Amino acid sequence: MAQLRSGHQVQLLQGGQEFFAALIADIDRSVHEVRFETYIFNTQGMGAHIAQALERAAGRGVAVFLVMDGVGTPAITDEWARRFDAAGVKWQIFSPLGRWGLLIPSRWRRLHRKLCVVDGRVAFCGGINVLDDFFDPNHGTLEFPRFDFSVRVMGPLVQTVHEAAARLWWRLQAVRTMTESDFRAAWLALQQAVKATLASHRLGEIEENWALNPLAPAKAALVLRDNLLNRSRIERSYRKAIGEAQSEIIIANAYFLPGRKLRKGLIHAAQRGVRVRLLLQGRYEYFMQFHATRPVYGALLAAGVEIHEYSVSFLHAKVAVIDGHWATVGSSNLDPLSLLLAREANVVVDDVVFAQLLRSRLLNAMVKDGLRIEPEAYTHRPLRQRALDLLSLGLVRIMLFLYGKRY
């Protein structure tokens, strides 16, 4: 489990407008280095402003590293490829799909985390892609903005973000070199990875001293998930907080299909008197995402868990608040793709002021824009919908079986 450390300033950012404004401002202040990872990098609308900020930074000599996922961002436009190359932005596509695409199970491992670290001084982490709030690639223009969050952090965990981003970059460099059969260059790339990690440690020591002050009281930690050393850290952080909850659990999650242990944790919490409220996706986005979630509602509702569906726009948040002081904001959904396959990143914060702010935003969304699911209505939902729900859940289980996972 990640150890919470004091000395952080944590700012909650709701939606792309707040996130993009803060991100661009920090990139424009950068002097030495910007490392940026995202699932989707859409260069239309606000995405163009992010791309321009990276271009400006590289143009004035800042080392800029950009990684985009091969499913979320199969390619960038020819124009931006030329502009990035001309400015000196170093960019890579994580795990391009290639000829067989997602038919190869190993390609289901995606880069889903959204991280940025600027000059080793400030970091961003959350669920917001480089994508306009009012635009969806599959559904076009949206009437209301996407509901999502990110955090801007100063303090000791910035070092951890820098280390994670540097390790991923040099790993990708080494893999690329290996595929080109240049083993000596691959070895040199790995040596550079070690040097980058050591450099980030030195940066972290400087920034830790800078951050530990009375104006930065929040305890926080970065929690990563990958397919090597951190296979279950995000899920375990949720389960631990849920298991220790005394009065209240509020979770907002876009793609909600928790495994058996996490479901039991929520059910046991509700049974021992904790008020458990879930804000889940109520708008149809993808067949499996929409239908596979609903079969798990029954046991939760029976235990007294409150379920609210958000449907005025797309819910994309992956956040939680427990007992008014523990909170998490990140990229990880509570579903098999996030908890078993993808690279994810969440920030955990233990701070009453931050948690209460996030709590108020979630409760407001439940009251104003959520529809509470009543147990009786769920039980008597149409037969066709129940059949589609079970079919979708069955397909998820078959996919996991093919991958060799139990969930």
Secondary structure in CASP SS format (residue, H / E / C, confidence):
PFRMAT SS
TARGET T0000
AUTHOR 0000-0000-0000
METHOD secondary structure of the structure
MODEL  1
M C 1.00
A C 1.00
Q C 1.00
L C 1.00
R E 1.00
S E 1.00
G E 1.00
H E 1.00
Q E 1.00
V E 1.00
Q E 1.00
L E 1.00
L E 1.00
Q E 1.00
G H 1.00
G H 1.00
Q H 1.00
E H 1.00
F H 1.00
F H 1.00
A H 1.00
A H 1.00
L H 1.00
I H 1.00
A H 1.00
D H 1.00
I H 1.00
D H 1.00
R H 1.00
S C 1.00
V C 1.00
H C 1.00
E E 1.00
V E 1.00
R E 1.00
F E 1.00
E E 1.00
T E 1.00
Y C 1.00
I C 1.00
F E 1.00
N C 1.00
T C 1.00
Q C 1.00
G C 1.00
M H 1.00
G H 1.00
A H 1.00
H H 1.00
I H 1.00
A H 1.00
Q H 1.00
A H 1.00
L H 1.00
E H 1.00
R H 1.00
A H 1.00
A H 1.00
G H 1.00
R C 1.00
G C 1.00
V C 1.00
A E 1.00
V E 1.00
F E 1.00
L E 1.00
V E 1.00
M E 1.00
D E 1.00
G C 1.00
V C 1.00
G C 1.00
T C 1.00
P C 1.00
A C 1.00
I C 1.00
T C 1.00
D H 1.00
E H 1.00
W H 1.00
A H 1.00
R H 1.00
R H 1.00
F H 1.00
D H 1.00
A H 1.00
A H 1.00
G C 1.00
V C 1.00
K E 1.00
W E 1.00
Q E 1.00
I E 1.00
F E 1.00
S C 1.00
P C 1.00
L C 1.00
G C 1.00
R C 1.00
W C 1.00
G H 1.00
L H 1.00
L H 1.00
I C 1.00
P H 1.00
S H 1.00
R H 1.00
W H 1.00
R C 1.00
R C 1.00
L E 1.00
H C 1.00
R C 1.00
K E 1.00
L E 1.00
C E 1.00
V E 1.00
V E 1.00
D C 1.00
G C 1.00
R C 1.00
V E 1.00
A E 1.00
F E 1.00
C E 1.00
G E 1.00
G C 1.00
I C 1.00
N C 1.00
V E 1.00
L C 1.00
D C 1.00
D C 1.00
F C 1.00
F E 1.00
D E 1.00
P C 1.00
N C 1.00
H C 1.00
G E 1.00
T E 1.00
L C 1.00
E C 1.00
F C 1.00
P C 1.00
R C 1.00
F E 1.00
D C 1.00
F E 1.00
S E 1.00
V E 1.00
R E 1.00
V E 1.00
M E 1.00
G C 1.00
P C 1.00
L H 1.00
V H 1.00
Q H 1.00
T H 1.00
V H 1.00
H H 1.00
E H 1.00
A H 1.00
A H 1.00
A H 1.00
R H 1.00
L H 1.00
W H 1.00
W H 1.00
R H 1.00
L H 1.00
Q H 1.00
A H 1.00
V H 1.00
R H 1.00
T H 1.00
M H 1.00
T H 1.00
E C 1.00
S C 1.00
D C 1.00
F H 1.00
R H 1.00
A H 1.00
A H 1.00
W H 1.00
L H 1.00
A H 1.00
L H 1.00
Q H 1.00
Q H 1.00
A H 1.00
V H 1.00
K H 1.00
A H 1.00
T H 1.00
L H 1.00
A H 1.00
S H 1.00
H H 1.00
R H 1.00
L H 1.00
G H 1.00
E H 1.00
I H 1.00
E H 1.00
E H 1.00
N H 1.00
W H 1.00
A H 1.00
L C 1.00
N C 1.00
P C 1.00
L C 1.00
A C 1.00
P C 1.00
A E 1.00
K E 1.00
A E 1.00
A E 1.00
L E 1.00
V E 1.00
L E 1.00
R E 1.00
D C 1.00
N C 1.00
L C 1.00
L C 1.00
N C 1.00
R C 1.00
S C 1.00
R H 1.00
I H 1.00
E H 1.00
R H 1.00
S H 1.00
Y H 1.00
R H 1.00
K H 1.00
A H 1.00
I H 1.00
G H 1.00
E H 1.00
A C 1.00
Q C 1.00
S C 1.00
E E 1.00
I E 1.00
I E 1.00
I E 1.00
A E 1.00
N E 1.00
A C 1.00
Y C 1.00
F E 1.00
L C 1.00
P C 1.00
G C 1.00
R H 1.00
K H 1.00
L H 1.00
R H 1.00
K H 1.00
G H 1.00
L H 1.00
I H 1.00
H H 1.00
A H 1.00
A H 1.00
Q H 1.00
R C 1.00
G C 1.00
V C 1.00
R E 1.00
V E 1.00
R E 1.00
L E 1.00
L E 1.00
L E 1.00
Q E 1.00
G C 1.00
R C 1.00
Y C 1.00
E C 1.00
Y C 1.00
F H 1.00
M H 1.00
Q H 1.00
F H 1.00
H H 1.00
A H 1.00
T C 1.00
R H 1.00
P H 1.00
V H 1.00
Y H 1.00
G H 1.00
A H 1.00
L H 1.00
L H 1.00
A H 1.00
A C 1.00
G C 1.00
V C 1.00
E E 1.00
I E 1.00
H E 1.00
E E 1.00
Y E 1.00
S C 1.00
V C 1.00
S C 1.00
F C 1.00
L E 1.00
H C 1.00
A C 1.00
K E 1.00
V E 1.00
A E 1.00
V E 1.00
I E 1.00
D C 1.00
G C 1.00
H C 1.00
W E 1.00
A E 1.00
T E 1.00
V E 1.00
G E 1.00
S C 1.00
S C 1.00
N C 1.00
L E 1.00
D C 1.00
P H 1.00
L H 1.00
S H 1.00
L H 1.00
L H 1.00
L H 1.00
A C 1.00
R E 1.00
E E 1.00
A E 1.00
N E 1.00
V E 1.00
V E 1.00
V E 1.00
D E 1.00
D C 1.00
V H 1.00
V H 1.00
F H 1.00
A H 1.00
Q H 1.00
L H 1.00
L H 1.00
R H 1.00
S H 1.00
R H 1.00
L H 1.00
L H 1.00
N H 1.00
A H 1.00
M H 1.00
V H 1.00
K H 1.00
D H 1.00
G E 1.00
L E 1.00
R E 1.00
I C 1.00
E C 1.00
P H 1.00
E H 1.00
A H 1.00
Y H 1.00
T H 1.00
H C 1.00
R C 1.00
P C 1.00
L H 1.00
R H 1.00
Q H 1.00
R H 1.00
A H 1.00
L H 1.00
D H 1.00
L H 1.00
L H 1.00
S H 1.00
L H 1.00
G H 1.00
L H 1.00
V H 1.00
R H 1.00
I H 1.00
M H 1.00
L H 1.00
F H 1.00
L H 1.00
Y H 1.00
G C 1.00
K C 1.00
R C 1.00
Y C 1.00
END
